[in-house]
Amino acid sequence: MDIPDRLYSKLKKKAQREGRTINDLTVFSIRGLLEEKTTRARRRITPPVIESDRPGSLHLDNAKIYELIDFP
């Protein structure tokens, strides 16, 4: 594997700071990259829920949504 000098230097410093080997960090990073798709595929997205006394009767436009939901 050919790692550019600047990247290798950063990797080496990070390994020293964490008390790990370069090999450990490399394997950890590659494993995370390869498992990333399965993790994302399993993640459930929960949309905001707007309470209503009569479900299905709410007529929302963008302005009303911004009034009902706190956006960051």
mmJSON file of the N, C-alpha and C atoms, coordinates in Angstrom:
{"data_MODEL":{"atom_site":{
"group_PDB":["ATOM","ATOM","ATOM","ATOM","ATOM","ATOM","ATOM","ATOM","ATOM","ATOM","ATOM","ATOM","ATOM","ATOM","ATOM","ATOM","ATOM","ATOM","ATOM","ATOM","ATOM","ATOM","ATOM","ATOM","ATOM","ATOM","ATOM","ATOM","ATOM","ATOM","ATOM","ATOM","ATOM","ATOM","ATOM","ATOM","ATOM","ATOM","ATOM","ATOM","ATOM","ATOM","ATOM","ATOM","ATOM","ATOM","ATOM","ATOM","ATOM","ATOM","ATOM","ATOM","ATOM","ATOM","ATOM","ATOM","ATOM","ATOM","ATOM","ATOM","ATOM","ATOM","ATOM","ATOM","ATOM","ATOM","ATOM","ATOM","ATOM","ATOM","ATOM","ATOM","ATOM","ATOM","ATOM","ATOM","ATOM","ATOM","ATOM","ATOM","ATOM","ATOM","ATOM","ATOM","ATOM","ATOM","ATOM","ATOM","ATOM","ATOM","ATOM","ATOM","ATOM","ATOM","ATOM","ATOM","ATOM","ATOM","ATOM","ATOM","ATOM","ATOM","ATOM","ATOM","ATOM","ATOM","ATOM","ATOM","ATOM","ATOM","ATOM","ATOM","ATOM","ATOM","ATOM","ATOM","ATOM","ATOM","ATOM","ATOM","ATOM","ATOM","ATOM","ATOM","ATOM","ATOM","ATOM","ATOM","ATOM","ATOM","ATOM","ATOM","ATOM","ATOM","ATOM","ATOM","ATOM","ATOM","ATOM","ATOM","ATOM","ATOM","ATOM","ATOM","ATOM","ATOM","ATOM","ATOM","ATOM","ATOM","ATOM","ATOM","ATOM","ATOM","ATOM","ATOM","ATOM","ATOM","ATOM","ATOM","ATOM","ATOM","ATOM","ATOM","ATOM","ATOM","ATOM","ATOM","ATOM","ATOM","ATOM","ATOM","ATOM","ATOM","ATOM","ATOM","ATOM","ATOM","ATOM","ATOM","ATOM","ATOM","ATOM","ATOM","ATOM","ATOM","ATOM","ATOM","ATOM","ATOM","ATOM","ATOM","ATOM","ATOM","ATOM","ATOM","ATOM","ATOM","ATOM","ATOM","ATOM","ATOM","ATOM","ATOM","ATOM","ATOM","ATOM","ATOM","ATOM","ATOM","ATOM","ATOM","ATOM","ATOM","ATOM","ATOM"],
"id":[1,2,3,4,5,6,7,8,9,10,11,12,13,14,15,16,17,18,19,20,21,22,23,24,25,26,27,28,29,30,31,32,33,34,35,36,37,38,39,40,41,42,43,44,45,46,47,48,49,50,51,52,53,54,55,56,57,58,59,60,61,62,63,64,65,66,67,68,69,70,71,72,73,74,75,76,77,78,79,80,81,82,83,84,85,86,87,88,89,90,91,92,93,94,95,96,97,98,99,100,101,102,103,104,105,106,107,108,109,110,111,112,113,114,115,116,117,118,119,120,121,122,123,124,125,126,127,128,129,130,131,132,133,134,135,136,137,138,139,140,141,142,143,144,145,146,147,148,149,150,151,152,153,154,155,156,157,158,159,160,161,162,163,164,165,166,167,168,169,170,171,172,173,174,175,176,177,178,179,180,181,182,183,184,185,186,187,188,189,190,191,192,193,194,195,196,197,198,199,200,201,202,203,204,205,206,207,208,209,210,211,212,213,214,215,216],
"type_symbol":["N","C","C","N","C","C","N","C","C","N","C","C","N","C","C","N","C","C","N","C","C","N","C","C","N","C","C","N","C","C","N","C","C","N","C","C","N","C","C","N","C","C","N","C","C","N","C","C","N","C","C","N","C","C","N","C","C","N","C","C","N","C","C","N","C","C","N","C","C","N","C","C","N","C","C","N","C","C","N","C","C","N","C","C","N","C","C","N","C","C","N","C","C","N","C","C","N","C","C","N","C","C","N","C","C","N","C","C","N","C","C","N","C","C","N","C","C","N","C","C","N","C","C","N","C","C","N","C","C","N","C","C","N","C","C","N","C","C","N","C","C","N","C","C","N","C","C","N","C","C","N","C","C","N","C","C","N","C","C","N","C","C","N","C","C","N","C","C","N","C","C","N","C","C","N","C","C","N","C","C","N","C","C","N","C","C","N","C","C","N","C","C","N","C","C","N","C","C","N","C","C","N","C","C","N","C","C","N","C","C","N","C","C","N","C","C"],
"label_atom_id":["N","CA","C","N","CA","C","N","CA","C","N","CA","C","N","CA","C","N","CA","C","N","CA","C","N","CA","C","N","CA","C","N","CA","C","N","CA","C","N","CA","C","N","CA","C","N","CA","C","N","CA","C","N","CA","C","N","CA","C","N","CA","C","N","CA","C","N","CA","C","N","CA","C","N","CA","C","N","CA","C","N","CA","C","N","CA","C","N","CA","C","N","CA","C","N","CA","C","N","CA","C","N","CA","C","N","CA","C","N","CA","C","N","CA","C","N","CA","C","N","CA","C","N","CA","C","N","CA","C","N","CA","C","N","CA","C","N","CA","C","N","CA","C","N","CA","C","N","CA","C","N","CA","C","N","CA","C","N","CA","C","N","CA","C","N","CA","C","N","CA","C","N","CA","C","N","CA","C","N","CA","C","N","CA","C","N","CA","C","N","CA","C","N","CA","C","N","CA","C","N","CA","C","N","CA","C","N","CA","C","N","CA","C","N","CA","C","N","CA","C","N","CA","C","N","CA","C","N","CA","C","N","CA","C","N","CA","C","N","CA","C","N","CA","C","N","CA","C","N","CA","C"],
"label_alt_id":[null,null,null,null,null,null,null,null,null,null,null,null,null,null,null,null,null,null,null,null,null,null,null,null,null,null,null,null,null,null,null,null,null,null,null,null,null,null,null,null,null,null,null,null,null,null,null,null,null,null,null,null,null,null,null,null,null,null,null,null,null,null,null,null,null,null,null,null,null,null,null,null,null,null,null,null,null,null,null,null,null,null,null,null,null,null,null,null,null,null,null,null,null,null,null,null,null,null,null,null,null,null,null,null,null,null,null,null,null,null,null,null,null,null,null,null,null,null,null,null,null,null,null,null,null,null,null,null,null,null,null,null,null,null,null,null,null,null,null,null,null,null,null,null,null,null,null,null,null,null,null,null,null,null,null,null,null,null,null,null,null,null,null,null,null,null,null,null,null,null,null,null,null,null,null,null,null,null,null,null,null,null,null,null,null,null,null,null,null,null,null,null,null,null,null,null,null,null,null,null,null,null,null,null,null,null,null,null,null,null,null,null,null,null,null,null],
"label_comp_id":["MET","MET","MET","ASP","ASP","ASP","ILE","ILE","ILE","PRO","PRO","PRO","ASP","ASP","ASP","ARG","ARG","ARG","LEU","LEU","LEU","TYR","TYR","TYR","SER","SER","SER","LYS","LYS","LYS","LEU","LEU","LEU","LYS","LYS","LYS","LYS","LYS","LYS","LYS","LYS","LYS","ALA","ALA","ALA","GLN","GLN","GLN","ARG","ARG","ARG","GLU","GLU","GLU","GLY","GLY","GLY","ARG","ARG","ARG","THR","THR","THR","ILE","ILE","ILE","ASN","ASN","ASN","ASP","ASP","ASP","LEU","LEU","LEU","THR","THR","THR","VAL","VAL","VAL","PHE","PHE","PHE","SER","SER","SER","ILE","ILE","ILE","ARG","ARG","ARG","GLY","GLY","GLY","LEU","LEU","LEU","LEU","LEU","LEU","GLU","GLU","GLU","GLU","GLU","GLU","LYS","LYS","LYS","THR","THR","THR","THR","THR","THR","ARG","ARG","ARG","ALA","ALA","ALA","ARG","ARG","ARG","ARG","ARG","ARG","ARG","ARG","ARG","ILE","ILE","ILE","THR","THR","THR","PRO","PRO","PRO","PRO","PRO","PRO","VAL","VAL","VAL","ILE","ILE","ILE","GLU","GLU","GLU","SER","SER","SER","ASP","ASP","ASP","ARG","ARG","ARG","PRO","PRO","PRO","GLY","GLY","GLY","SER","SER","SER","LEU","LEU","LEU","HIS","HIS","HIS","LEU","LEU","LEU","ASP","ASP","ASP","ASN","ASN","ASN","ALA","ALA","ALA","LYS","LYS","LYS","ILE","ILE","ILE","TYR","TYR","TYR","GLU","GLU","GLU","LEU","LEU","LEU","ILE","ILE","ILE","ASP","ASP","ASP","PHE","PHE","PHE","PRO","PRO","PRO"],
"label_asym_id":["A","A","A","A","A","A","A","A","A","A","A","A","A","A","A","A","A","A","A","A","A","A","A","A","A","A","A","A","A","A","A","A","A","A","A","A","A","A","A","A","A","A","A","A","A","A","A","A","A","A","A","A","A","A","A","A","A","A","A","A","A","A","A","A","A","A","A","A","A","A","A","A","A","A","A","A","A","A","A","A","A","A","A","A","A","A","A","A","A","A","A","A","A","A","A","A","A","A","A","A","A","A","A","A","A","A","A","A","A","A","A","A","A","A","A","A","A","A","A","A","A","A","A","A","A","A","A","A","A","A","A","A","A","A","A","A","A","A","A","A","A","A","A","A","A","A","A","A","A","A","A","A","A","A","A","A","A","A","A","A","A","A","A","A","A","A","A","A","A","A","A","A","A","A","A","A","A","A","A","A","A","A","A","A","A","A","A","A","A","A","A","A","A","A","A","A","A","A","A","A","A","A","A","A","A","A","A","A","A","A","A","A","A","A","A","A"],
"label_entity_id":["1","1","1","1","1","1","1","1","1","1","1","1","1","1","1","1","1","1","1","1","1","1","1","1","1","1","1","1","1","1","1","1","1","1","1","1","1","1","1","1","1","1","1","1","1","1","1","1","1","1","1","1","1","1","1","1","1","1","1","1","1","1","1","1","1","1","1","1","1","1","1","1","1","1","1","1","1","1","1","1","1","1","1","1","1","1","1","1","1","1","1","1","1","1","1","1","1","1","1","1","1","1","1","1","1","1","1","1","1","1","1","1","1","1","1","1","1","1","1","1","1","1","1","1","1","1","1","1","1","1","1","1","1","1","1","1","1","1","1","1","1","1","1","1","1","1","1","1","1","1","1","1","1","1","1","1","1","1","1","1","1","1","1","1","1","1","1","1","1","1","1","1","1","1","1","1","1","1","1","1","1","1","1","1","1","1","1","1","1","1","1","1","1","1","1","1","1","1","1","1","1","1","1","1","1","1","1","1","1","1","1","1","1","1","1","1"],
"label_seq_id":[1,1,1,2,2,2,3,3,3,4,4,4,5,5,5,6,6,6,7,7,7,8,8,8,9,9,9,10,10,10,11,11,11,12,12,12,13,13,13,14,14,14,15,15,15,16,16,16,17,17,17,18,18,18,19,19,19,20,20,20,21,21,21,22,22,22,23,23,23,24,24,24,25,25,25,26,26,26,27,27,27,28,28,28,29,29,29,30,30,30,31,31,31,32,32,32,33,33,33,34,34,34,35,35,35,36,36,36,37,37,37,38,38,38,39,39,39,40,40,40,41,41,41,42,42,42,43,43,43,44,44,44,45,45,45,46,46,46,47,47,47,48,48,48,49,49,49,50,50,50,51,51,51,52,52,52,53,53,53,54,54,54,55,55,55,56,56,56,57,57,57,58,58,58,59,59,59,60,60,60,61,61,61,62,62,62,63,63,63,64,64,64,65,65,65,66,66,66,67,67,67,68,68,68,69,69,69,70,70,70,71,71,71,72,72,72],
"pdbx_PDB_ins_code":[null,null,null,null,null,null,null,null,null,null,null,null,null,null,null,null,null,null,null,null,null,null,null,null,null,null,null,null,null,null,null,null,null,null,null,null,null,null,null,null,null,null,null,null,null,null,null,null,null,null,null,null,null,null,null,null,null,null,null,null,null,null,null,null,null,null,null,null,null,null,null,null,null,null,null,null,null,null,null,null,null,null,null,null,null,null,null,null,null,null,null,null,null,null,null,null,null,null,null,null,null,null,null,null,null,null,null,null,null,null,null,null,null,null,null,null,null,null,null,null,null,null,null,null,null,null,null,null,null,null,null,null,null,null,null,null,null,null,null,null,null,null,null,null,null,null,null,null,null,null,null,null,null,null,null,null,null,null,null,null,null,null,null,null,null,null,null,null,null,null,null,null,null,null,null,null,null,null,null,null,null,null,null,null,null,null,null,null,null,null,null,null,null,null,null,null,null,null,null,null,null,null,null,null,null,null,null,null,null,null,null,null,null,null,null,null],
"Cartn_x":[0.854,0.0,0.902,0.591,1.383,0.603,1.084,0.432,1.298,0.734,1.509,2.155,3.347,4.136,3.359,2.664,1.946,0.844,0.138,-0.92,-0.339,0.769,1.421,1.896,2.407,2.872,1.711,0.567,-0.613,-1.086,-1.06,-1.47,-0.554,0.737,1.721,1.52,1.279,1.05,-0.229,-1.278,-2.533,-2.352,-1.638,-1.374,-0.605,0.382,1.158,0.284,-0.557,-1.443,-2.391,-2.872,-3.858,-3.231,-1.904,-1.233,-1.56,-1.725,-2.058,-0.995,-1.054,-0.115,-0.753,0.101,-0.39,-1.248,-0.835,-1.604,-3.005,-3.098,-4.402,-5.327,-4.812,-5.628,-6.041,-5.128,-5.431,-6.519,-6.381,-7.379,-8.717,-8.702,-9.924,-10.631,-9.872,-10.451,-11.012,-10.295,-10.761,-12.013,-12.012,-13.185,-14.402,-14.22,-15.321,-15.842,-14.938,-15.326,-16.128,-15.698,-16.383,-17.724,-17.849,-19.097,-20.065,-19.636,-20.44,-21.772,-21.79,-23.024,-24.058,-23.637,-24.599,-25.148,-24.317,-24.783,-25.809,-25.525,-26.467,-27.775,-27.694,-28.9,-29.834,-29.284,-30.1,-30.669,-30.112,-30.545,-31.968,-32.833,-34.225,-34.365,-35.029,-35.265,-36.655,-36.743,-38.023,-38.415,-39.438,-39.851,-40.524,-40.574,-41.296,-42.773,-43.365,-44.777,-45.537,-46.603,-47.443,-48.747,-49.019,-50.217,-51.465,-52.542,-53.809,-54.951,-56.023,-57.224,-57.925,-57.753,-58.365,-57.264,-56.589,-55.507,-55.966,-55.102,-55.402,-56.156,-56.532,-57.309,-56.461,-55.207,-54.331,-53.924,-54.068,-53.617,-52.465,-51.265,-50.064,-49.414,-48.93,-48.044,-46.731,-45.734,-44.421,-44.487,-45.249,-45.342,-45.896,-46.936,-47.544,-46.575,-45.818,-44.834,-43.792,-43.307,-42.311,-42.878,-44.179,-44.784,-44.861,-45.089,-45.322,-44.055,-43.01,-41.798,-40.632,-39.887,-38.689,-37.544,-37.076,-35.94,-34.68,-33.559,-32.311,-31.836],
"Cartn_y":[-1.162,0.0,1.227,2.169,3.386,4.543,5.021,6.12,7.361,8.459,9.683,10.12,10.704,11.072,11.925,12.949,13.842,13.086,12.219,11.438,10.432,9.805,8.845,9.535,10.748,11.509,11.796,12.19,12.446,11.163,10.068,8.771,8.353,8.545,8.174,8.987,10.301,11.161,10.755,10.442,10.034,8.721,7.794,6.511,6.723,7.606,7.888,8.514,9.471,10.137,9.147,8.177,7.223,5.966,5.865,4.682,3.431,3.58,2.453,2.345,1.274,1.122,1.662,1.939,2.396,1.308,0.077,-1.049,-1.098,-0.939,-0.944,0.123,1.349,2.442,2.186,1.636,1.355,0.297,-0.794,-1.866,-1.357,-0.592,-0.018,0.861,1.698,2.604,1.849,0.863,0.084,-0.704,-1.292,-2.055,-1.13,0.062,1.023,1.418,1.598,1.946,0.826,-0.41,-1.544,-1.843,-1.571,-1.848,-0.671,0.437,1.656,1.46,0.78,0.595,-0.194,-1.252,-2.055,-1.259,-0.473,0.321,1.345,2.008,3.015,2.386,1.227,0.583,0.179,-0.126,-0.568,0.59,1.771,2.897,3.306,3.385,3.751,5.268,5.873,7.315,7.543,8.397,8.71,10.141,10.3,11.654,12.342,13.662,14.363,13.98,13.853,13.499,14.72,15.056,16.191,15.61,15.892,15.368,16.025,15.244,15.766,15.032,15.768,15.142,14.283,14.655,13.911,13.542,12.408,12.031,11.998,12.517,12.552,13.786,14.635,15.811,17.078,16.981,18.163,18.514,19.746,20.229,21.187,20.758,21.514,22.089,23.307,23.879,24.166,24.641,24.871,25.829,26.879,27.861,27.215,26.393,25.731,24.726,24.014,23.059,23.779,24.931,25.686,26.212,26.429,26.848,25.702,24.49,23.353,22.614,22.653,21.886,22.838,22.585,23.367,22.847,23.676,23.31,23.934,23.218,23.781,25.006],
"Cartn_z":[0.0,0.0,0.0,-0.864,-0.97,-0.34,0.814,1.512,1.334,0.828,0.661,1.979,1.875,3.059,4.062,3.577,4.508,5.254,4.545,5.168,6.165,5.805,6.694,7.972,7.824,8.987,9.944,9.391,10.229,10.902,10.155,10.691,11.836,11.653,12.666,13.95,13.801,14.976,15.711,14.952,15.576,16.332,15.742,16.398,17.701,17.686,18.896,19.976,19.574,20.549,21.207,20.422,20.934,21.514,21.447,21.974,21.181,19.884,19.01,17.927,17.17,16.066,14.788,13.817,12.517,11.888,12.04,11.508,12.127,13.447,14.118,13.535,13.403,12.877,11.431,10.648,9.243,9.12,9.846,9.8,10.325,11.413,11.982,10.954,10.259,9.265,8.068,7.591,6.444,6.821,8.003,8.453,8.526,9.068,9.161,7.795,6.853,5.49,4.84,5.024,4.409,5.07,6.344,7.06,7.006,6.471,6.452,5.733,4.608,3.85,4.632,5.301,6.062,7.228,7.866,8.995,8.528,7.441,6.946,6.487,5.89,5.384,6.524,7.674,8.809,9.627,9.457,10.281,9.926,10.904,10.681,10.831,9.903,9.946,10.507,11.516,12.13,11.767,10.967,10.604,11.785,11.766,12.835,12.803,13.962,14.058,14.547,13.85,14.243,14.781,16.042,16.69,16.104,16.019,15.495,16.177,16.451,17.016,15.972,14.703,13.598,12.599,12.804,11.895,10.443,9.579,8.16,7.722,8.684,8.319,8.267,8.616,8.609,7.186,6.832,5.53,5.791,5.427,5.76,4.514,4.66,3.657,4.374,3.662,4.272,5.45,5.347,6.427,7.7,7.558,8.716,9.336,8.493,9.003,9.848,9.373,10.132,11.449,11.519,12.785,13.782,13.288,14.167,14.604,13.786,14.079,14.322,15.405,15.688,14.832,13.929,13.105,13.693,13.588,14.159,13.426],
"occupancy":[1.0,1.0,1.0,1.0,1.0,1.0,1.0,1.0,1.0,1.0,1.0,1.0,1.0,1.0,1.0,1.0,1.0,1.0,1.0,1.0,1.0,1.0,1.0,1.0,1.0,1.0,1.0,1.0,1.0,1.0,1.0,1.0,1.0,1.0,1.0,1.0,1.0,1.0,1.0,1.0,1.0,1.0,1.0,1.0,1.0,1.0,1.0,1.0,1.0,1.0,1.0,1.0,1.0,1.0,1.0,1.0,1.0,1.0,1.0,1.0,1.0,1.0,1.0,1.0,1.0,1.0,1.0,1.0,1.0,1.0,1.0,1.0,1.0,1.0,1.0,1.0,1.0,1.0,1.0,1.0,1.0,1.0,1.0,1.0,1.0,1.0,1.0,1.0,1.0,1.0,1.0,1.0,1.0,1.0,1.0,1.0,1.0,1.0,1.0,1.0,1.0,1.0,1.0,1.0,1.0,1.0,1.0,1.0,1.0,1.0,1.0,1.0,1.0,1.0,1.0,1.0,1.0,1.0,1.0,1.0,1.0,1.0,1.0,1.0,1.0,1.0,1.0,1.0,1.0,1.0,1.0,1.0,1.0,1.0,1.0,1.0,1.0,1.0,1.0,1.0,1.0,1.0,1.0,1.0,1.0,1.0,1.0,1.0,1.0,1.0,1.0,1.0,1.0,1.0,1.0,1.0,1.0,1.0,1.0,1.0,1.0,1.0,1.0,1.0,1.0,1.0,1.0,1.0,1.0,1.0,1.0,1.0,1.0,1.0,1.0,1.0,1.0,1.0,1.0,1.0,1.0,1.0,1.0,1.0,1.0,1.0,1.0,1.0,1.0,1.0,1.0,1.0,1.0,1.0,1.0,1.0,1.0,1.0,1.0,1.0,1.0,1.0,1.0,1.0,1.0,1.0,1.0,1.0,1.0,1.0,1.0,1.0,1.0,1.0,1.0,1.0],
"B_iso_or_equiv":[0.0,0.0,0.0,0.0,0.0,0.0,0.0,0.0,0.0,0.0,0.0,0.0,0.0,0.0,0.0,0.0,0.0,0.0,0.0,0.0,0.0,0.0,0.0,0.0,0.0,0.0,0.0,0.0,0.0,0.0,0.0,0.0,0.0,0.0,0.0,0.0,0.0,0.0,0.0,0.0,0.0,0.0,0.0,0.0,0.0,0.0,0.0,0.0,0.0,0.0,0.0,0.0,0.0,0.0,0.0,0.0,0.0,0.0,0.0,0.0,0.0,0.0,0.0,0.0,0.0,0.0,0.0,0.0,0.0,0.0,0.0,0.0,0.0,0.0,0.0,0.0,0.0,0.0,0.0,0.0,0.0,0.0,0.0,0.0,0.0,0.0,0.0,0.0,0.0,0.0,0.0,0.0,0.0,0.0,0.0,0.0,0.0,0.0,0.0,0.0,0.0,0.0,0.0,0.0,0.0,0.0,0.0,0.0,0.0,0.0,0.0,0.0,0.0,0.0,0.0,0.0,0.0,0.0,0.0,0.0,0.0,0.0,0.0,0.0,0.0,0.0,0.0,0.0,0.0,0.0,0.0,0.0,0.0,0.0,0.0,0.0,0.0,0.0,0.0,0.0,0.0,0.0,0.0,0.0,0.0,0.0,0.0,0.0,0.0,0.0,0.0,0.0,0.0,0.0,0.0,0.0,0.0,0.0,0.0,0.0,0.0,0.0,0.0,0.0,0.0,0.0,0.0,0.0,0.0,0.0,0.0,0.0,0.0,0.0,0.0,0.0,0.0,0.0,0.0,0.0,0.0,0.0,0.0,0.0,0.0,0.0,0.0,0.0,0.0,0.0,0.0,0.0,0.0,0.0,0.0,0.0,0.0,0.0,0.0,0.0,0.0,0.0,0.0,0.0,0.0,0.0,0.0,0.0,0.0,0.0,0.0,0.0,0.0,0.0,0.0,0.0],
"pdbx_formal_charge":[null,null,null,null,null,null,null,null,null,null,null,null,null,null,null,null,null,null,null,null,null,null,null,null,null,null,null,null,null,null,null,null,null,null,null,null,null,null,null,null,null,null,null,null,null,null,null,null,null,null,null,null,null,null,null,null,null,null,null,null,null,null,null,null,null,null,null,null,null,null,null,null,null,null,null,null,null,null,null,null,null,null,null,null,null,null,null,null,null,null,null,null,null,null,null,null,null,null,null,null,null,null,null,null,null,null,null,null,null,null,null,null,null,null,null,null,null,null,null,null,null,null,null,null,null,null,null,null,null,null,null,null,null,null,null,null,null,null,null,null,null,null,null,null,null,null,null,null,null,null,null,null,null,null,null,null,null,null,null,null,null,null,null,null,null,null,null,null,null,null,null,null,null,null,null,null,null,null,null,null,null,null,null,null,null,null,null,null,null,null,null,null,null,null,null,null,null,null,null,null,null,null,null,null,null,null,null,null,null,null,null,null,null,null,null,null],
"auth_seq_id":[1,1,1,2,2,2,3,3,3,4,4,4,5,5,5,6,6,6,7,7,7,8,8,8,9,9,9,10,10,10,11,11,11,12,12,12,13,13,13,14,14,14,15,15,15,16,16,16,17,17,17,18,18,18,19,19,19,20,20,20,21,21,21,22,22,22,23,23,23,24,24,24,25,25,25,26,26,26,27,27,27,28,28,28,29,29,29,30,30,30,31,31,31,32,32,32,33,33,33,34,34,34,35,35,35,36,36,36,37,37,37,38,38,38,39,39,39,40,40,40,41,41,41,42,42,42,43,43,43,44,44,44,45,45,45,46,46,46,47,47,47,48,48,48,49,49,49,50,50,50,51,51,51,52,52,52,53,53,53,54,54,54,55,55,55,56,56,56,57,57,57,58,58,58,59,59,59,60,60,60,61,61,61,62,62,62,63,63,63,64,64,64,65,65,65,66,66,66,67,67,67,68,68,68,69,69,69,70,70,70,71,71,71,72,72,72],
"auth_comp_id":["MET","MET","MET","ASP","ASP","ASP","ILE","ILE","ILE","PRO","PRO","PRO","ASP","ASP","ASP","ARG","ARG","ARG","LEU","LEU","LEU","TYR","TYR","TYR","SER","SER","SER","LYS","LYS","LYS","LEU","LEU","LEU","LYS","LYS","LYS","LYS","LYS","LYS","LYS","LYS","LYS","ALA","ALA","ALA","GLN","GLN","GLN","ARG","ARG","ARG","GLU","GLU","GLU","GLY","GLY","GLY","ARG","ARG","ARG","THR","THR","THR","ILE","ILE","ILE","ASN","ASN","ASN","ASP","ASP","ASP","LEU","LEU","LEU","THR","THR","THR","VAL","VAL","VAL","PHE","PHE","PHE","SER","SER","SER","ILE","ILE","ILE","ARG","ARG","ARG","GLY","GLY","GLY","LEU","LEU","LEU","LEU","LEU","LEU","GLU","GLU","GLU","GLU","GLU","GLU","LYS","LYS","LYS","THR","THR","THR","THR","THR","THR","ARG","ARG","ARG","ALA","ALA","ALA","ARG","ARG","ARG","ARG","ARG","ARG","ARG","ARG","ARG","ILE","ILE","ILE","THR","THR","THR","PRO","PRO","PRO","PRO","PRO","PRO","VAL","VAL","VAL","ILE","ILE","ILE","GLU","GLU","GLU","SER","SER","SER","ASP","ASP","ASP","ARG","ARG","ARG","PRO","PRO","PRO","GLY","GLY","GLY","SER","SER","SER","LEU","LEU","LEU","HIS","HIS","HIS","LEU","LEU","LEU","ASP","ASP","ASP","ASN","ASN","ASN","ALA","ALA","ALA","LYS","LYS","LYS","ILE","ILE","ILE","TYR","TYR","TYR","GLU","GLU","GLU","LEU","LEU","LEU","ILE","ILE","ILE","ASP","ASP","ASP","PHE","PHE","PHE","PRO","PRO","PRO"],
"auth_asym_id":["A","A","A","A","A","A","A","A","A","A","A","A","A","A","A","A","A","A","A","A","A","A","A","A","A","A","A","A","A","A","A","A","A","A","A","A","A","A","A","A","A","A","A","A","A","A","A","A","A","A","A","A","A","A","A","A","A","A","A","A","A","A","A","A","A","A","A","A","A","A","A","A","A","A","A","A","A","A","A","A","A","A","A","A","A","A","A","A","A","A","A","A","A","A","A","A","A","A","A","A","A","A","A","A","A","A","A","A","A","A","A","A","A","A","A","A","A","A","A","A","A","A","A","A","A","A","A","A","A","A","A","A","A","A","A","A","A","A","A","A","A","A","A","A","A","A","A","A","A","A","A","A","A","A","A","A","A","A","A","A","A","A","A","A","A","A","A","A","A","A","A","A","A","A","A","A","A","A","A","A","A","A","A","A","A","A","A","A","A","A","A","A","A","A","A","A","A","A","A","A","A","A","A","A","A","A","A","A","A","A","A","A","A","A","A","A"],
"auth_atom_id":["N","CA","C","N","CA","C","N","CA","C","N","CA","C","N","CA","C","N","CA","C","N","CA","C","N","CA","C","N","CA","C","N","CA","C","N","CA","C","N","CA","C","N","CA","C","N","CA","C","N","CA","C","N","CA","C","N","CA","C","N","CA","C","N","CA","C","N","CA","C","N","CA","C","N","CA","C","N","CA","C","N","CA","C","N","CA","C","N","CA","C","N","CA","C","N","CA","C","N","CA","C","N","CA","C","N","CA","C","N","CA","C","N","CA","C","N","CA","C","N","CA","C","N","CA","C","N","CA","C","N","CA","C","N","CA","C","N","CA","C","N","CA","C","N","CA","C","N","CA","C","N","CA","C","N","CA","C","N","CA","C","N","CA","C","N","CA","C","N","CA","C","N","CA","C","N","CA","C","N","CA","C","N","CA","C","N","CA","C","N","CA","C","N","CA","C","N","CA","C","N","CA","C","N","CA","C","N","CA","C","N","CA","C","N","CA","C","N","CA","C","N","CA","C","N","CA","C","N","CA","C","N","CA","C","N","CA","C","N","CA","C","N","CA","C","N","CA","C","N","CA","C"],
"pdbx_PDB_model_num":[1,1,1,1,1,1,1,1,1,1,1,1,1,1,1,1,1,1,1,1,1,1,1,1,1,1,1,1,1,1,1,1,1,1,1,1,1,1,1,1,1,1,1,1,1,1,1,1,1,1,1,1,1,1,1,1,1,1,1,1,1,1,1,1,1,1,1,1,1,1,1,1,1,1,1,1,1,1,1,1,1,1,1,1,1,1,1,1,1,1,1,1,1,1,1,1,1,1,1,1,1,1,1,1,1,1,1,1,1,1,1,1,1,1,1,1,1,1,1,1,1,1,1,1,1,1,1,1,1,1,1,1,1,1,1,1,1,1,1,1,1,1,1,1,1,1,1,1,1,1,1,1,1,1,1,1,1,1,1,1,1,1,1,1,1,1,1,1,1,1,1,1,1,1,1,1,1,1,1,1,1,1,1,1,1,1,1,1,1,1,1,1,1,1,1,1,1,1,1,1,1,1,1,1,1,1,1,1,1,1,1,1,1,1,1,1]
}}}
